[in-house]
């Protein structure tokens, strides 16, 4: 009878230890799920905050400069500086205008 009592006690002890280990695993899994949910909530809140943040207006675009106008302005600067003679300026201007 002593062997039966010892065997039963060992079986009950093992069963209790198994239940306790399973409970600890469940608790750890639950805590991990909660941590994952907290991380998801934080990420969603950050996305909402970013979406709600006022957007700075874009810098105004520089006015489009016509390449012919830019070339004529450059030629005029060279002519005014004395780098181009009147004849050279007239010829370059006619070429730029496609004349």
C-alpha positions as CSV (number, residue, x, y, z in Angstrom):
1,X,0.0,0.0,0.0
2,X,2.9,2.4,0.6
3,X,4.0,2.0,-3.0
4,X,0.5,2.9,-4.2
5,X,0.4,6.0,-2.1
6,X,3.8,7.1,-3.2
7,X,3.0,6.4,-6.8
8,X,-0.3,8.3,-6.5
9,X,1.4,11.2,-4.8
10,X,4.1,11.4,-7.5
11,X,1.4,11.3,-10.2
12,X,-0.5,14.1,-8.5
13,X,2.7,16.1,-8.0
14,X,3.6,15.7,-11.7
15,X,0.0,16.6,-12.8
16,X,0.1,19.7,-10.6
17,X,3.5,20.7,-12.0
18,X,2.2,20.3,-15.6
19,X,-0.9,22.4,-14.9
20,X,1.3,25.1,-13.3
21,X,3.6,25.1,-16.3
22,X,0.7,25.3,-18.7
23,X,-0.8,28.2,-16.7
24,X,2.6,30.0,-16.8
25,X,2.8,29.5,-20.6
26,X,-0.8,30.8,-21.0
27,X,0.1,33.8,-18.9
28,X,3.2,34.5,-20.9
29,X,1.3,34.2,-24.2
30,X,-1.4,36.5,-23.0
31,X,1.1,39.1,-21.9
32,X,2.8,38.8,-25.4
33,X,-0.6,39.4,-27.0
34,X,-1.2,42.4,-24.9
35,X,2.2,43.8,-25.7
36,X,1.6,43.2,-29.5
37,X,-1.8,45.0,-29.2
38,X,-0.2,47.9,-27.4
39,X,2.4,48.2,-30.2
40,X,-0.3,48.1,-32.8
41,X,-2.3,50.8,-31.0
42,X,0.8,53.0,-30.7
43,X,1.6,52.5,-34.4
44,X,-2.0,53.5,-35.4
45,X,-1.9,56.5,-33.1
46,X,1.3,57.6,-34.8
47,X,-0.2,57.2,-38.2
48,X,-3.3,59.2,-37.2
49,X,-1.1,62.0,-35.7
50,X,1.0,62.1,-38.9
51,X,-2.2,62.3,-41.0
52,X,-3.7,65.0,-38.9
53,X,-0.5,67.1,-38.8
54,X,-0.8,70.3,-40.9
55,X,1.1,70.1,-44.1
56,X,3.4,73.0,-44.8
57,X,2.6,74.7,-48.1
58,X,4.9,73.9,-50.9
59,X,7.3,76.5,-51.9
60,X,6.0,78.5,-54.9
61,X,7.4,77.1,-58.1
62,X,9.9,79.3,-59.9
63,X,8.4,80.9,-62.9
64,X,9.1,79.0,-66.1
65,X,11.8,80.8,-68.1
66,X,11.6,80.5,-71.8
67,X,15.0,79.3,-73.1
68,X,15.0,81.8,-75.9
69,X,14.3,84.6,-73.4
70,X,17.2,83.4,-71.2
71,X,19.5,83.3,-74.2
72,X,18.5,86.8,-75.3
73,X,19.1,88.1,-71.7
74,X,22.5,86.5,-71.6
75,X,23.4,88.0,-75.1
76,X,22.2,91.4,-73.9
77,X,24.4,91.1,-70.8
78,X,27.4,90.2,-73.0
79,X,26.7,93.1,-75.3
80,X,26.3,95.6,-72.5
81,X,29.6,94.4,-71.0
82,X,31.3,95.0,-74.3
83,X,32.1,91.4,-74.9
84,X,29.9,91.3,-78.0
85,X,30.1,94.0,-80.7
86,X,26.9,95.4,-82.2
87,X,27.2,93.1,-85.2
88,X,28.0,90.0,-83.1
89,X,25.0,90.8,-80.9
90,X,22.7,91.3,-83.8
91,X,23.8,88.0,-85.5
92,X,23.5,86.0,-82.2
93,X,20.1,87.5,-81.5
94,X,18.8,86.7,-85.0
95,X,20.1,83.1,-84.6
96,X,18.4,82.8,-81.2
97,X,15.1,84.0,-82.6
98,X,15.4,81.6,-85.6
99,X,15.6,84.5,-88.1
